[in-house]
Amino acid sequence: MPDIFTVGERCPLGCLAVILVKRTTDQKVFAWCGTCGLAWAEPAAETWQLGDHGAAELHAAIIANGSMIELASWKDIKKAGLEHIARPAEPFEDWPEYLIRRYNDTYGLQSG
Ligand SMILES: [Zn+2]
């Protein structure tokens, strides 16, 4: 199972953890709450306090811009300069991968 990295305690709306994902087209790393769908293009600029949505996009598709998404690796996170906010998720958690698959099935079909 690949490593999963999260930011903050949880989504500002109070959902589950916000995971770090990347666009497969250009490796751009962004934060995504797969539960409510909010996404943040610049995770390091956010406070990650409950109730503070910051510069959230209503849907990850706005940031993904037609690309498939996948879990950001530690290498991706370091390259994006986000290692100071990224935290490894519990290894037994597999829901992020399920949500990413579901996202790609729904929105990533055009990118091949
Ligand atoms: Zn959420």
Residues whose N, C-alpha, C, O or C-beta is under 5 A from the ligand:
A	BS01	ZN	C11 L13 C15 C33 T35 C36
